[in-house]
Amino acid sequence: MNQKIISGANLHITNIIFFLIDSVIVVPILEEFFFRKIIFGALYKKFSLITSALISALIFSLVHTHKIWSAAILGTGTFAILL
């Protein structure tokens, strides 16, 4: 009866497990593929390594934007692509 804490939310254990698998494994892998392979790959065909890394990291930081963390995300993203 009290399984639904939030209106419309089904907190069954299988839903929680699938949510965790998606958010911890599936989404990060797809995100890396999208930003490193697709975005960075397309940019690298037209620009230098550094320019491509900076633009890709900028796009990543805009997608994951939070006013306080944007600069840190941009720096970390640039560093990660250059690895």
N, C-alpha and C positions, 0 to 999 in steps of 0.2 A: 504494500500500500504506500509506503513512504520511499519507494525506490526512485521516484521522480522528484529530485530535489529542485531542479530547474524545470520550469514548464516546457514540456515537449522533449526533454532530454532523457534518453534511455541509458542509464548507467550500468548496463549489464557488463559483466567482466570481459566478455568477448569484444564488446565495443571499445572498452578501455585498452585492451591489448592491441587491437588493430590501430587505434589512435596513436599509441606509443610507438608501434612499429613504423607507422607512416611518418610521424614527426621526428623520430630519431634516426631512422635508416633510409626510408624511401625518398622523402623530400630532400634531405641534404645531398643524396647521390644525384637526383634529377637536377637540383640547383647547380651543383658543380658541373655537370654535363652541359647545362644550358649556358652558364657564364664562361666556362673555360673553353669548351669545344665550339659552341655556336657563336656567342658574342665575341669572345677574344679571337677565335679563329678567323672570323670575318674581318675584324679590325686589323689583324696581323697581316692579312693579304694586302692591305692598303697602306698601313703605317708601320713605323718601327716598333720594336719590342716594347720600349719604354712608353711610347705614346699609346700603343694598344693596351698596355697594362693599366695606364692611368685612366683612359676612357672607360675601359671595362670595370675598373674599380669604382669609378664615379657612378656609372649606371647601377652597379651593385649597391652602393651606399644610398643612392636615391630611392631604390626599391625598398631598402631596409632602413629608411630614414627615421631618425629621431634626432631632434635638434642638438641634443647634448652629445650623442654618439656618432654623428655623421663623419666628423674628421677622423675619429679612431677607426671607423669601419673603412673609410677610404684608404687610410694608411695600411691597415691590415690586409685589405683586398689587394692592393698594389703589391705588397710584399709577398703574398701567397701566390700571385700569378707569376712573379719573377723567380719563384723557387724552381 
